[in-house]
Amino acid sequence: MNKIERLPVNKIRYLDGARLRNAILAGISHLEQYQDYLNKINVFPVPDGDTGTNMFLTMRQVSCALVEAPNKSIAIVSSQVAEGALMGAQGNSGAILAQFFHGFAQGARGKWQLTTRAFANAVQTAHETSRSALADPKDGTILSVINDWANYVHKTAQKTEDFVVLLRNSLQKARESLAETQKKLEVLKKAGVVDAGAQGFVHLLEGVVNFIDKGKIKPIVSRVASEKAAVLPAQVKEIISGVKFRYCTECMVNGKSIDHRRIKTRLMDLGDSLIVAGGAQRIRVHIHTDAPGTVFDILASYGEISAQKIDDMMRQQQEAFPTANAANAVNVERIGIVTDSSCDLPHQIITQHHIHVIPLKLIFGVQTFLDKVQISPGEFYEKLASGAEHPKTSQPASEDVRQIYDGLIPKYDRILSIHLPRVVSGTFQAIEHAARKFEQDKIICIDGKSISCALGLVVMEAAAAIKEGLPLDKVIRRTHEAIENMHIFITLPTLKYLVKGGRLSKPRGFIGKILHLNPIVSFDREGRVVLAAKAFGEKNALGKSLKMAVRLARQYKKIKLMVAHANALSKAEKLAVELARLFDISGEIPIVEAAPALGVHAGPGTVGFAFIGFK
């Protein structure tokens, strides 16, 4: 153990809100410089390469809270830190940090400032609280470093009243504990790295100590630090492969007298890495699971759910360590693809091409669901048919979009973001607004001019171009060519939902019902919904849409097709067989469930198809 320094000058005998605020801002600034490095050494609990990003996103929310509301009371500032961390918590380490700061705020409650001993007591509370948040805490992680650091702080605070001495010496103890993590976990030993979360915690402490020494805070930027840290490149020797549970699932729950222990008991059999952070009225839940929907259903009984997030860790692992295990090696593209949930694609295509989907919101009265996250298309159509209130769709929150981009920025040189038409939704404007927050031309937003299977075919074409290794300009050109040569035909079995959604007046809907009128809708070159044709009877409508498709397809040498349906699989299968016969297609035509963005107006029983033509 190092001998305690005795400094005659620069003594800091108390910690108030202003000093805590500045010290934490300095720690966040320092952490930001290392986020890419932390991502590269992230192999535990799963090697998904996002620990650095998650820790920084968690702490950036803290910085927003502190910058907007400065205060000199340490009780108030520590409460602001705890609230910001809870609201911004991302991933395993982010959730642990949120609970750590929640515990520190408990220890500082009612105090204007802290002495070294009072600080040590608050740190002990923070350590105990953060450990209690985990259902199955592991030695050799960020918890180990927090534990060793907190114990050293508590012991040393009995011998010094100077925060300069206390924090400098305790930083050295934290570094020693960090080095030990590699010996405590086999996965870290084989990879030849320390725990990424623990390393991130040490970087936070380093920033705090640098501030104490120099009294300055480097500017905190929202994306990429202008000054990169001088660190050795991460060299992961070997990854112990395998993701036990596929989805990293997170959300906030707002309620009353929330029972943390009961929640952990009910959720622990659904996965691992379970963390319940927060207090009695608001919690952040983190779990690795194969059943995110079940997790959300259970948590809904404890209060209002918000800020849902589901990450596919299998895909993240493939992207982060593409060659660490030859059996699992995949081709990682330099260009990433993002779309929204109005885009319909087979799940294997989304997984194979690492396509990231931003969920739209579906609103049934007072209930809000994240499309294809909290509610599947099948569940949506059942609810649509039986519900008294007609649902609405809503664009994603700009903060949710920004967080998705934040997680992708370190992994790609450029990102193509391809979405539903600007003229039918505010989603595209929200996407563009979020993209402008990042480096110029880092995110290229493309109006897909359609939805459902048509948008799916466009995204597939962009993904295929990336897979072929084409440069960015050619990928963009091929995407636009796909949009220009896209055709979609949707046959509505009833006018009922057009009337309910306000797209058709009640008198016209009544006349159409009497005449057994079935419209065929499409999208024009600007992405507007248009009436392509109308027929008397659903069978005639399908026949007419096929004839129009055959006529349009004559100008192309080949086409690619996809079929979509709204809770009408048998109709879709028959349509796919007929399309294969008409166009002499030997392979299987993909069939997908139509996005609620389409179904909210078309209704259950709707079928449609789209094709891209190639000249």
Order of alpha helices (4+ residues) and beta strands (2+ residues): beta-alpha-alpha-alpha-alpha-alpha-beta-alpha-alpha-alpha-alpha-alpha-beta-alpha-beta-beta-alpha-beta-alpha-beta-alpha-beta-beta-beta-alpha-beta-alpha-beta-alpha-beta-alpha-alpha-beta-alpha-alpha-beta-beta-alpha-beta-alpha-beta-alpha-beta
